[in-house]
Amino acid sequence: MKTGKGTILLVDDDPKVLASLSTLLENFGYRTLKTPNPTEVFSIIDNQPVDLVLLDLVMPSIDGLTVLRKILEKKPSLPVVILSGHGTIAKAVEATKIGAFDFLEKPVEIEKINITIENALTKYRLEKEKQSLLKQAFEKYQMVGVSSAIRDIFSLIEKAATSESNVLISGESGTGKELVARAIHIRSKRAAGPFITVNCAAIPEELIESELFGHEKGAFTGATERKIGQFELANGGTLFLDEITDMSWRLQAKILRALETEEIQRIGGREIIKVDARIIAASNRDLKEAVQKKLFREDLFYRLNVIKINIPPLRERKEDIPALVDHFLKIFCEERKRPPIKITPAAMEILLNYSWPGNVRELRNLIEKIVVLSPIEAISPEMVELALKDTSLDSRPFLNPKITTSLIEARQKVEREVILSKLLAYDWNYEKVAKDLDISRATLFNKLKKYGIKRKPSNLEV
């Protein structure tokens, strides 16, 4: 008996019907579960994997519609196909309105039941894949923090997600504006639609109009074929306009018209194209100040500024740093399939004392750098100092004032820890260690002598 196509739960008070349906479906390659008692349905779907329920509509103990409602309460996405007698077609139609996938009239036609079940299972699997992708998106674009400021942002995200209103996100570079936009999108009813990002500051002025609205073939020199713009591509989803203050005054007017009419025209085209895209805009500048200086249109500002979310810089919510560090360490260790790395209290203190001009983006990059370059299981203060020294653009002091180690001493300590970790990992095979570190055996032995690393009888250096 084949059972690879899925498991179907058969519910019918007639044992003969159960037996014949079970034989038929198992011949089609399905695994079947059977019960003549509709009250058993709920424990079965709770405790066993079920991909579809084939439910009789008329049973003496419980009405099939009642069972259907309870199934959908427990498992909203589980497909239910109703079996209906000749006199219950009206009830079967009602069942589809409640949420049943379809109904089959008894006696069931063999070909029809096979097609109906295949269609129902295809829809179910697509829904499961969609939910899996959404779960992955939730995890990938998860926002982390414990501060009152970040909790307020979480609340605004949830409110914005249930609305269709435009959103304006402000904050310094690196604070996570796109992350907030994606969080709104994947929590909204548009989550299954596209999320399109346009960085208005990164596209030359002469190209951005075509990027947003598209163009027809021959619309200008170099337009050798039709181009679909980002507004069209975002149809049914979300269009994220980052650094919107970098747009020209003329282009701002076109954006405003598109928002007001929900219509666009490609450059060089005459066709009016309806678009249904939710707009989330962001800027690292003060938009009110830009309006006052006539750098940004006042009418567009009010059109965008329906829901306002301001993300404070990381230096103003340092209580979020430990949670962010743990989050990034988990991500990068899992990506590289390596054991978890901890951070020492002294190293964390350095991170808390640093000014973070690059905000969360800088912290993420720093943690990734340490995870990639450090093979040990605990992040020391010296590692943090070196990583900050190599990557920071901030000239302000960032070191823990309690740390008195010089830069040379810090480098030597990290190098010693790396070499020792490699020796232990390769069971003191000098050739493999030298190859991994990309140095000669002679250089390795010189460093072992320099740092006083000796192989003990237990193979552990103390």
Secondary structure as GFF3:
##gff-version 3
##sequence-region A 1 462
A	DSSP	beta_strand	7	11	.	.	.	ID=ss1
A	DSSP	alpha_helix	15	27	.	.	.	ID=ss2
A	DSSP	beta_strand	31	35	.	.	.	ID=ss3
A	DSSP	three_ten_helix	38	40	.	.	.	ID=ss4
A	DSSP	alpha_helix	41	47	.	.	.	ID=ss5
A	DSSP	beta_strand	52	56	.	.	.	ID=ss6
A	DSSP	alpha_helix	64	74	.	.	.	ID=ss7
A	DSSP	beta_strand	80	84	.	.	.	ID=ss8
A	DSSP	three_ten_helix	86	88	.	.	.	ID=ss9
A	DSSP	alpha_helix	89	98	.	.	.	ID=ss10
A	DSSP	beta_strand	102	105	.	.	.	ID=ss11
A	DSSP	alpha_helix	110	140	.	.	.	ID=ss12
A	DSSP	alpha_helix	148	161	.	.	.	ID=ss13
A	DSSP	beta_strand	167	171	.	.	.	ID=ss14
A	DSSP	alpha_helix	177	187	.	.	.	ID=ss15
A	DSSP	beta_strand	195	199	.	.	.	ID=ss16
A	DSSP	alpha_helix	205	213	.	.	.	ID=ss17
A	DSSP	beta_strand	214	215	.	.	.	ID=ss18
A	DSSP	beta_strand	227	228	.	.	.	ID=ss19
A	DSSP	alpha_helix	230	233	.	.	.	ID=ss20
A	DSSP	beta_strand	238	242	.	.	.	ID=ss21
A	DSSP	three_ten_helix	244	246	.	.	.	ID=ss22
A	DSSP	alpha_helix	249	261	.	.	.	ID=ss23
A	DSSP	beta_strand	263	264	.	.	.	ID=ss24
A	DSSP	beta_strand	273	274	.	.	.	ID=ss25
A	DSSP	beta_strand	278	283	.	.	.	ID=ss26
A	DSSP	alpha_helix	287	292	.	.	.	ID=ss27
A	DSSP	alpha_helix	298	304	.	.	.	ID=ss28
A	DSSP	beta_strand	307	311	.	.	.	ID=ss29
A	DSSP	three_ten_helix	314	316	.	.	.	ID=ss30
A	DSSP	three_ten_helix	318	320	.	.	.	ID=ss31
A	DSSP	alpha_helix	321	335	.	.	.	ID=ss32
A	DSSP	beta_strand	342	343	.	.	.	ID=ss33
A	DSSP	alpha_helix	345	353	.	.	.	ID=ss34
A	DSSP	alpha_helix	359	373	.	.	.	ID=ss35
A	DSSP	beta_strand	378	379	.	.	.	ID=ss36
A	DSSP	alpha_helix	381	391	.	.	.	ID=ss37
A	DSSP	alpha_helix	407	425	.	.	.	ID=ss38
A	DSSP	alpha_helix	430	437	.	.	.	ID=ss39
A	DSSP	alpha_helix	441	450	.	.	.	ID=ss40
###
